[in-house]
Amino acid sequence: MREELTPEGMPQPARENPGEVNPLAAGVLRRNSLESWTRPAPALYPHQWSWDSAFIALGLAHLDNRRAAQEMETLFASQWSTGKLPHVIFNPEAPPKSYFPDAERWSSAELSSDAPSSPHTSGLCQPPVHAIAVLRIWESAQAKDKDRIELAREFLRDSYPRLLAWHLYLTTARDPEGSGLVTIYHPWESGTDNSPRWDEALEAVEVGDLPPYTRYDLQHVADPSHRPSDEEYDRYLWLLETLKQARYDEAAIYESHPFLVKDVLFSAILIAANEALLKIADAVEAPEEERALIGGWVERGRESLEEHWDPDLKLCLDYDLRAGKAARVRTVAGFAPLIAGGLNPERLRELLDTLDSPTFAGNPRLAFALPPSTSPEEPGFHPRSYWRGPVWPVINWLLWWSLLRAGEQERAQKMRRDALAQVADEGGFAEYFEPFSGEPLGSPDQSWTAAVALDFLAAGGS
Ligand code: 2M8
């Protein structure tokens, strides 16, 4: 277990007085950290998760730039030969029977020569926050001494081809139609696992002969009803079996897999990550053709999100390829165009109106003006169930960062203040929060919650 994270240039707590937030957040990351990577939570999630590590690196960049770089390098070391960054990298030292599905259930290396043989990984991926994290590590190194900047430059040079291969995978294997949007094979790939965004597509999945399994996740939470239901888990596990039947081969999956959805939040994160990748490409003086390719992905992605805009809901909607229709559900994923950036003034205004309305952060019952993961006006809303309603700090971070990029300084500052007040007032770095009472739920020491709090603090402001 790593004992120390050095507080290089650690920013002072901000004025809204989460006086204790900074050292407490650093403490969570220190306790959840292993040699070169960080567990999302000590008991519930004992392995390395892909987008968790990217958010964690964003926070670590303010404490220990080298350790932040290591977090990403550990992830890159398990990249598949296709370019895919796997959603879970299994920790061989995790206690047995602590998390399911385990490495054996995935059997990735046994079934696919594209998968690394050690350590074992899952066969899925998660939203590509990685280039954004790599850029943050580079930018935060600029304030350091010459040696640190040189180390960060080396890290940037090593990361660039990894990131390019990852984004190439997403724009080809995951978008054979050239639509500009990424297809996901499983709700776990969205990161918003039991969101009602997936209800219809998941209901259409017929569960076949499923090998028996035990859910260890339920042993680590105070109230199992906050986690996805057993019916959902059966479908999650059945989708895993069908991916295995296809031996994780992309073309075979596209042919027969029962769950294929264009995910607008995932796609928007990819667009924002491509903007970050362009800056990285400039810094490492990448060839002009590569910069043009990345710039083209940004443009195509934004056009495509525009095609999935719902003018009545004033939100962007996922598209179920199997059913051939949009998922008309109001969730935070609908703010995808804000995250993708480059909006015309009218679209920006509409998105901000939706954000401020009772459908989301303007709901009068909220403890803090922060958007619930699912709108309280949706029939599928549940205030305590995971991605069906609770407020998630990483989503606050994504929206705050997007508001800043859109030039909405005041709104961004307000969201940052509320997000920090929530962790300061409500007892720490919970995985998610009940929107009306502000009660902390899920894992109490969630790494990415601590990490985004550190990034909020480092940004300063009133
Ligand atoms: C949750 O997902 C995992 C499956 O990947 C789980 O519930 O077991 C999600 O919140 C996901 O977004 C997150 O990356 C993961 C670890 O924090 O937990």
Boltz pocket constraint, residues with backbone or C-beta under 6 A from the ligand:
constraints:
  - pocket:
      binder: B
      contacts: [[A, 40], [A, 45], [A, 49], [A, 51], [A, 52], [A, 87], [A, 100], [A, 188], [A, 190], [A, 191], [A, 192], [A, 193], [A, 217]]
      max_distance: 6.0
